[in-house]
Amino acid sequence: MAVKANYETVMVFSVKNGEEAVQALVEKFKALIEKNATLQSVDEWGKRKLAYLINKESEGYYVLANFESEADFPAELDRIYKITDGVLRSIIIKKDE
């Protein structure tokens, strides 16, 4: 049996395509995490001003998710973040037990 660990990820989505596009991204990543891991919580922080411009945008939609998965899933999740339009920034952190 594979060892599972707890992870935390923060996603910052572009708000320039409208509220529907943001919610579609939130649902996409929630479904992806649920399919490959145990989703423990999702906390939508909402639209906030960015500390600096990213792709000429000054605001982003922040979402925090906690999940438990095997060690190979976070790398795949990060790869999908990088190739998805509308994701401004993301980070995945392994939490200490």
PELINHU-V582221 format. One record per residue. N is the residue number from 0. D_FIRST is the distance of its C-alpha to the first C-alpha in whole Angstrom. Layout:
n->{N/N}
d_first->{D_FIRST/D_FIRST}
This chain:
n->{0/1/2/3/4/5/6/7/8/9/10/11/12/13/14/15/16/17/18/19/20/21/22/23/24/25/26/27/28/29/30/31/32/33/34/35/36/37/38/39/40/41/42/43/44/45/46/47/48/49/50/51/52/53/54/55/56/57/58/59/60/61/62/63/64/65/66/67/68/69/70/71/72/73/74/75/76/77/78/79/80/81/82/83/84/85/86/87/88/89/90/91/92/93/94/95/96}
d_first->{0/4/7/9/13/16/19/22/24/28/30/33/35/38/41/44/42/43/41/40/38/36/35/34/32/30/29/28/26/25/24/22/20/19/18/15/15/16/19/21/24/27/30/33/35/38/40/41/43/42/43/44/44/41/43/46/44/45/43/39/37/34/31/28/25/22/18/15/12/10/12/14/15/18/20/20/21/24/25/26/28/30/31/31/35/36/33/35/33/29/27/23/23/20/20/20/19}
